[in-house]
């Protein structure tokens, strides 16, 4: 019942004048190697969505890495980092994202 606990904490914070500031805090994600899903910020990211993300970053990286433009190459590096982070998380089965 983690969500009920979070709602209670948010309700208490709101009553103390914090408003929605408390709820907007980022929570680190957890990768479940058994199901292939990520749980972060109160929702589950499916194995299919993770794979779609990986393919998206791979496609974008390949497109931009071939261009003879410094800005495109910088952006390609950003896509490469995201792609490698996903691959490392999935390949190692690490419980922490």
Buried (B, 14 or more C-beta within 10 A) or exposed (E): EEEEEBEEEBEEBBEEEEEEEBBEEEEEBEBEEEEBBBBBEEEEBEBEEBEEBBEBBBEBBEEBBEEEEEEBEEBBEEBBEBBEEBEEBBEEEEEEB
